Amino acid sequence: MGRIRRLPDGLVNRIAAGEVVERPASAVKELVENALDAGATRIDIVMRDGGRTAISITDNGIGMTREELEIAVERHATSKLKGEDLTNIMSLGFRGEALPSIGAVSRMTITTRAAAAGPEYSAWSLSVEGGRVGVAEPAALGQGTRIEVRDLFYATPARLKFLKAARTEYSHAVDVIERLAMAHPHVAFSLGDGTRTSLRLNEATGDLFEARLVRLGAVMGRDFEDNALPIEAEREGIRLSGYAGLPTINKRTTSHQFLFVNGRPVRDKLLYGAVRGAYMDFISHDRHPMLALFLDVPPEAVDVNVHPAKTEVRFREPGLVRGLIVGALKHALTAAGHRASTTVSNAALGALGRSAEQGPPGTPGYQWQPPSYSQTGAPRGMAEAAMAYQAPIGGMMEDSAPQARVETHAPESAALQNHPLGAARTQLHENYIVAQTGEGMVIVDQHAAHERLVYERMKKALEADSIKRQMLLIPEVVELDEGAVDRLGARAEEFAELGLVLEPFGAGAVVVREVPALMGEADVQGLVRDLAEELTEFGEAMALKDRLAHICGTIACHGSVRSGRRLTVEEMNALLREMEATPHSGQCNHGRPTYVSLSLNDIEKLFGRR
């Protein structure tokens, strides 16, 4: 072992670059954050060869003077920290950290002109190559800054071996820009490869809340914009805002769940746990909702320096933040009532309309053909129902719809059409209720709808009465590691409130004496082990509530109106009225839609009337 020595500055810079610049997208993130902190309203990014060959970022921010430019490429230089208080950080990063780190592993040129520079002042340009800083020289540029990074990682060639294909590296940069763009809707962004622009986001207008929705729609899709619920809540100085999608708009992964803390995009497992807790009653466990949430937290209540790239944060009171997110999401979902997403109706219209791809009526060669429902995926029996509606007029098709029950129009049904879900008209295949509304028609899946209604009744019953317990004839001993036993023991009182009575049983085990009566013949061993694992991962005892919710959902499914059961008009209308008065009735317990709404305008378009 040799004597302790100081490392050369060049090597120190390359080590720092390894922490901050993992790949081209990391350099893009740092430089774009600098542009945002400089007050830019337009940022243009160009990446050639996935960023390996060249990266160019141009902004119209406040720029830098010659003196500021020369200091900015030094380590630990910044304009973003007031005084020496590291807890009061409101910017996205430190310009003096990113620039020398990137310059240490590439050939970098910075050209900038300060906003306050008069006509007698020019822009200045400074080059950094492999950590060696050149001399500032006059240059030509309008207000703002342009940073060009060439031959990234040329000074650390081993890093080049770990880069992926150019398209993959470029896609990582797209993800970075989209996340930053969500947090800054009043800033215009463009990203291209030198030959074409693949991402262009115009500056959104309006106040911040309105602009965010427009920007989220541009990034996450128009379906999200049309079916997003506004989120606003505040608790103990922490403010939450943003948008969350209806449960029927969901994805197979959490890739469309975004959390921003003080304008900084972060990846935090606390968000995923909170979202799962809020949506557990509305969506299947293997599906994930779409949302973007923005937290404004006092600087002293959050540590943004726990990760070199600042992609993670640590909250002083994570329980408070989690409770705020869960409560706000549940409130928004409850306020949505029986609303279902428009994507369901759009999908149905799209399926029906595919049969009319020959062209609009009146065009040469047009010949109308009835839709092929076996191919379009529309509910079986819709064609028969249409023919059955014609039967009273022509009297020639009485036998055309053996599986469609058409009810006579009662006088009072006209008033029922003013309700959101309208008046029941018929039942198809003894499972689908067709109702007429003032603006069109509604098709209801009676089993899925009643499943949600029964489930909501059960939840109310559980809230009104304490969870009933059943004592185990023989207490169950579950062996665990000591850390898991300690975590379970610390939450024993909370578990008891949910009906699970357990206590430590020696150094490496717990004994379970009572379980919730709803669980019946439960796998106590598996339940306790799952609780221990989720306490390790999330730090919150949500697993038992999840399990109870799942059991309630199973009971509701078996206790609901089954497919194949005939309903009278009165029963169908009663189901519709209860759906209108029941929160979350737009989707069943698994996140599937319970009804499809079709407007009269869209129906007339299908038949060429518009």
Secondary structure as UniProt FT lines:
FT   HELIX           9..20
FT   HELIX           24..37
FT   TURN            38..39
FT   STRAND          42..48
FT   HELIX           49..51
FT   STRAND          54..59
FT   HELIX           66..72
FT   TURN            75..76
FT   TURN            83..84
FT   TURN            86..87
FT   HELIX           95..104
FT   STRAND          107..113
FT   TURN            115..116
FT   TURN            119..120
FT   STRAND          123..129
FT   TURN            130..131
FT   STRAND          132..133
FT   STRAND          137..139
FT   STRAND          144..150
FT   TURN            152..155
FT   HELIX           157..160
FT   TURN            161..162
FT   HELIX           166..183
FT   TURN            185..186
FT   STRAND          188..192
FT   STRAND          197..201
FT   HELIX           208..220
FT   HELIX           222..226
FT   STRAND          228..235
FT   TURN            236..237
FT   STRAND          238..245
FT   TURN            247..248
FT   STRAND          250..251
FT   TURN            255..256
FT   STRAND          257..261
FT   TURN            262..263
FT   STRAND          264..266
FT   HELIX           269..279
FT   TURN            280..282
FT   TURN            285..286
FT   STRAND          288..289
FT   STRAND          291..296
FT   HELIX           299..301
FT   STRAND          302..303
FT   TURN            308..309
FT   STRAND          314..315
FT   HELIX           318..335
FT   TURN            336..338
FT   HELIX           342..353
FT   HELIX           354..356
FT   TURN            357..358
FT   TURN            361..362
FT   TURN            364..365
FT   HELIX           373..376
FT   TURN            380..381
FT   HELIX           382..394
FT   TURN            398..399
FT   TURN            402..403
FT   STRAND          404..406
FT   TURN            411..412
FT   HELIX           413..416
FT   TURN            417..418
FT   TURN            420..421
FT   STRAND          423..428
FT   TURN            429..431
FT   STRAND          432..437
FT   TURN            438..439
FT   STRAND          440..445
FT   HELIX           446..464
FT   STRAND          469..479
FT   HELIX           482..490
FT   HELIX           492..497
FT   TURN            498..499
FT   STRAND          501..504
FT   STRAND          509..516
FT   HELIX           517..519
FT   HELIX           524..538
FT   HELIX           543..559
FT   TURN            563..564
FT   HELIX           569..581
FT   TURN            583..586
FT   TURN            589..590
FT   STRAND          595..599
FT   HELIX           600..606
FT   TURN            607..608
//
